[in-house]
Amino acid sequence: MSNDGSTTLEGTPNPEAPNPQLPIVQKLRIRYAKRGRMRFTSHRDFARAFERAIRRAALPIGHSSGYTPHPKISYAGASPTGAASEAEFAEIGLTRPMEPADVRAALDEALPDGLDVVDVVVSPGGALADLLQASRWSIELPDVSPEDARTAVEAFLARDEVLVERMMKRGLRTFDCRAAVVRLAVDPRAGTHGCAILDLVVRHDTPSVRPDDVITGLRTLCGLPIEKAPLATRSDQGPLDEQYGTVGDPLATGRDAP
């Protein structure tokens, strides 16, 4: 028997090994959304729901080797709990090829409402995480006027450094959230929504700068008068165009893959 218990010394499958392995023949990249109340779903909760959905959809998911095999699923760039998102990503490995449209329909049907599969493409290879260089966020600020928001945004952008604090795994940390901000402006739609709406593009640095970090900087250092909790929604996540401050589609190259 081999070290992982999956084959005999002669190389034949071991019937007593849990989940004898099949090779991965296709990798699919998946874009999904967290909407409504599902924005409060943690990444761990989503991962459990996603694995259940894969089982319900009867997808031929590959598994890792050994006596505790895990489904071949990788996640990249998960949004913080409490934020809505239209641009979350995962990659799965299948043991037989499937049409991306069929996988999308099956997973979307198996997931709970509010966790919605937006797109599925064949992976062209390489690391998906390398393509997720920046995010674009829309942040609604209840009971904040567009004029007050513009004043705070101008003060934020005029600063060379905006230091904020956040509790992390190793304790409270102070860091600069200004350097990661590629674009910050008041959305012109703000007047029609009865609140200010910020259009934010933030580069994925270390530590990662979240929308609430930018809001903290706007409130504590730039005079943003905010009393109600903002609602942040990620609209895009992908390659960053530094010149124009735009975020591209990380699945674009996969649509032409065989």
Wavefront OBJ file of the C-alpha trace (Angstrom):
o trace
v 0.000 0.000 0.000
v 1.231 3.519 -0.768
v 1.747 6.174 1.899
v -1.614 7.836 1.234
v -3.441 4.500 1.238
v -4.894 4.984 -2.241
v -3.036 2.257 -4.194
v -1.310 -1.053 -3.618
v 2.387 -1.636 -4.188
v 1.522 -3.038 -7.611
v -0.140 0.285 -8.515
v -3.703 -1.044 -8.644
v -6.505 0.847 -6.858
v -6.988 -0.051 -3.208
v -10.717 -0.722 -2.668
v -10.373 0.028 1.060
v -8.964 3.513 0.500
v -11.457 6.332 0.958
v -12.410 7.998 -2.318
v -9.857 6.463 -4.735
v -8.491 9.301 -6.822
v -9.397 10.200 -10.372
v -7.288 12.736 -12.291
v -8.439 16.325 -12.757
v -9.247 16.791 -16.441
v -10.908 20.216 -16.348
v -10.698 23.304 -14.165
v -13.534 25.797 -14.097
v -13.484 29.345 -12.767
v -16.668 30.576 -11.138
v -17.904 34.084 -10.440
v -20.621 34.294 -7.822
v -22.510 37.004 -5.937
v -23.461 37.602 -2.294
v -26.710 39.547 -2.244
v -29.232 40.753 0.314
v -28.976 39.097 3.709
v -26.349 36.714 2.361
v -23.800 39.520 2.638
v -23.570 38.530 6.319
v -22.411 35.043 5.305
v -18.811 34.434 6.381
v -16.355 32.862 3.975
v -16.395 29.654 6.026
v -20.204 29.507 5.878
v -20.130 30.053 2.126
v -17.537 27.311 1.656
v -19.790 24.836 3.461
v -22.816 25.896 1.399
v -20.789 25.653 -1.803
v -19.602 22.114 -1.048
v -23.191 21.059 -0.324
v -24.297 22.641 -3.606
v -21.638 20.690 -5.511
v -22.922 17.447 -3.980
v -26.556 18.314 -4.746
v -25.637 19.201 -8.316
v -23.779 15.861 -8.630
v -20.729 17.516 -10.159
v -17.738 15.192 -10.715
v -15.515 17.151 -8.333
v -11.958 15.935 -7.810
v -10.538 15.340 -4.341
v -7.157 15.546 -2.680
v -5.241 12.380 -1.812
v -4.969 10.678 1.542
v -7.346 9.443 4.227
v -9.040 12.851 4.639
v -9.703 13.866 1.028
v -11.005 17.364 0.369
v -12.827 18.590 -2.742
v -10.647 20.423 -5.243
v -11.967 23.938 -4.641
v -9.879 27.069 -4.290
v -11.148 30.531 -3.367
v -9.564 33.887 -4.124
v -10.228 37.427 -2.921
v -13.197 36.747 -0.633
v -15.062 39.859 0.525
v -15.345 40.726 4.226
v -18.415 39.563 6.142
v -21.163 42.189 5.912
v -20.228 43.387 2.433
v -22.349 42.519 -0.580
v -20.548 41.487 -3.747
v -21.135 40.830 -7.419
v -17.565 39.643 -7.940
v -16.518 36.677 -5.784
v -14.402 33.932 -7.350
v -13.627 30.255 -6.957
v -12.012 27.524 -9.044
v -12.979 23.848 -9.077
v -11.340 20.754 -10.552
v -13.520 18.153 -12.288
v -12.743 14.531 -13.120
v -14.670 14.713 -16.385
v -15.300 17.716 -18.639
v -18.604 19.572 -18.457
v -20.135 22.503 -20.267
v -19.617 25.671 -18.198
v -23.225 26.726 -18.809
v -24.496 23.423 -17.388
v -22.308 23.798 -14.290
v -23.522 27.352 -13.803
v -27.188 26.327 -13.989
v -26.735 23.329 -11.680
v -24.816 25.241 -9.008
v -27.132 28.236 -9.133
v -30.106 25.933 -8.597
v -28.417 24.178 -5.664
v -27.246 27.300 -3.809
v -29.567 29.268 -1.500
v -31.149 32.502 -2.722
v -28.718 35.368 -2.427
v -25.706 33.209 -3.251
v -25.923 33.338 -7.025
v -23.604 31.996 -9.714
v -22.960 34.766 -12.248
v -20.512 33.152 -14.676
v -18.497 29.948 -15.244
v -15.597 29.606 -17.697
v -12.880 27.060 -18.407
v -9.607 27.960 -16.696
v -6.845 28.881 -19.162
v -4.225 27.952 -16.556
v -2.153 29.994 -14.172
v -3.186 31.334 -10.783
v -6.575 33.007 -10.548
v -5.397 35.006 -7.530
v -2.743 36.714 -9.652
v -5.489 38.320 -11.748
v -7.322 39.775 -8.752
v -5.279 42.948 -8.403
v -7.957 45.436 -7.357
v -11.624 45.841 -6.466
v -14.257 48.424 -7.322
v -16.758 49.207 -4.571
v -19.988 51.165 -4.397
v -20.572 52.445 -0.849
v -23.950 53.863 0.132
v -23.854 56.394 2.992
v -27.340 56.785 4.528
v -28.294 60.317 5.607
v -25.057 61.797 4.256
v -25.429 64.581 1.688
v -23.386 64.435 -1.527
v -21.899 67.824 -0.623
v -20.572 66.598 2.738
v -19.245 63.458 1.074
v -17.397 65.471 -1.604
v -15.767 67.655 1.040
v -14.506 64.603 2.934
v -13.337 62.877 -0.263
v -11.347 65.952 -1.317
v -9.688 66.071 2.105
v -8.877 62.335 1.895
v -7.321 62.582 -1.566
v -5.284 65.635 -0.562
v -3.507 63.705 2.185
v -0.296 61.786 1.579
v -1.194 59.318 4.327
v -4.390 58.225 6.074
v -3.612 56.079 9.116
v -6.353 53.818 10.455
v -6.510 50.988 12.984
v -7.976 47.511 12.601
v -7.986 44.470 14.846
v -6.155 41.629 13.080
v -5.103 38.108 14.045
v -1.987 39.402 15.783
v -3.731 42.280 17.508
v -4.507 45.921 16.784
v -2.579 47.243 13.801
v -2.142 50.762 12.439
v -1.618 51.118 8.692
v -1.994 53.591 5.828
v -5.149 53.127 3.744
v -4.470 56.085 1.404
v -1.777 54.430 -0.726
v -4.087 51.601 -1.844
v -6.846 53.933 -3.066
v -6.642 54.277 -6.850
v -9.888 56.207 -7.256
v -12.376 57.739 -4.835
v -15.269 59.938 -5.919
v -18.903 60.690 -5.135
v -21.122 58.833 -7.576
v -23.303 61.225 -9.609
v -26.285 58.948 -8.902
v -26.144 60.042 -5.253
v -28.775 62.764 -5.606
v -31.381 60.338 -6.922
v -30.865 57.775 -4.136
v -31.368 60.082 -1.154
v -27.856 59.410 0.153
v -24.258 59.830 -0.866
v -22.690 56.983 -2.843
v -18.932 56.577 -3.047
v -17.205 55.037 -6.066
v -14.024 53.415 -4.763
v -11.256 51.513 -6.547
v -8.740 49.989 -4.157
v -5.562 48.114 -4.966
v -5.030 44.719 -3.285
v -2.042 45.426 -1.079
v -0.785 43.921 2.184
v -2.530 44.402 4.494
v -5.636 44.466 2.327
v -7.521 47.756 2.536
v -11.260 47.282 2.983
v -14.090 49.739 2.339
v -14.623 50.140 6.094
v -10.970 51.207 6.450
v -11.545 54.002 3.926
v -14.773 54.984 5.702
v -12.882 55.099 9.004
v -10.315 57.426 7.464
v -13.002 59.635 5.942
v -14.828 59.877 9.272
v -11.966 60.303 11.720
v -9.527 62.377 9.668
v -11.575 64.017 6.932
v -14.764 65.084 8.726
v -17.298 62.762 7.094
v -20.504 63.080 9.181
v -21.699 59.480 9.288
v -24.003 57.918 11.881
v -25.634 54.970 10.109
v -23.792 51.898 8.877
v -22.698 52.157 5.229
v -23.587 49.449 2.707
v -20.610 48.370 0.610
v -21.074 46.351 -2.578
v -18.174 45.070 -4.652
v -19.088 45.436 -8.317
v -15.812 44.291 -9.870
v -12.640 42.449 -8.925
v -9.830 41.734 -11.329
v -6.839 43.134 -13.228
v -6.059 46.790 -12.508
v -5.479 49.365 -15.228
v -3.284 51.838 -13.366
v -3.577 54.510 -16.053
v -7.371 54.717 -16.057
v -8.085 53.349 -12.584
v -10.409 50.660 -13.922
v -10.865 47.011 -12.916
v -11.062 44.379 -15.644
v -12.713 40.968 -15.954
v -10.476 38.124 -14.685
v -12.551 35.526 -16.558
v -12.177 37.146 -19.986
v -9.291 34.903 -21.078
v -11.163 31.772 -20.014
v -14.093 32.293 -22.354
v -11.996 31.280 -25.349
v -10.334 28.324 -23.624
v -11.152 24.852 -25.060
l 1 2 3 4 5 6 7 8 9 10 11 12 13 14 15 16 17 18 19 20 21 22 23 24 25 26 27 28 29 30 31 32 33 34 35 36 37 38 39 40 41 42 43 44 45 46 47 48 49 50 51 52 53 54 55 56 57 58 59 60 61 62 63 64 65 66 67 68 69 70 71 72 73 74 75 76 77 78 79 80 81 82 83 84 85 86 87 88 89 90 91 92 93 94 95 96 97 98 99 100 101 102 103 104 105 106 107 108 109 110 111 112 113 114 115 116 117 118 119 120 121 122 123 124 125 126 127 128 129 130 131 132 133 134 135 136 137 138 139 140 141 142 143 144 145 146 147 148 149 150 151 152 153 154 155 156 157 158 159 160 161 162 163 164 165 166 167 168 169 170 171 172 173 174 175 176 177 178 179 180 181 182 183 184 185 186 187 188 189 190 191 192 193 194 195 196 197 198 199 200 201 202 203 204 205 206 207 208 209 210 211 212 213 214 215 216 217 218 219 220 221 222 223 224 225 226 227 228 229 230 231 232 233 234 235 236 237 238 239 240 241 242 243 244 245 246 247 248 249 250 251 252 253 254 255 256 257 258
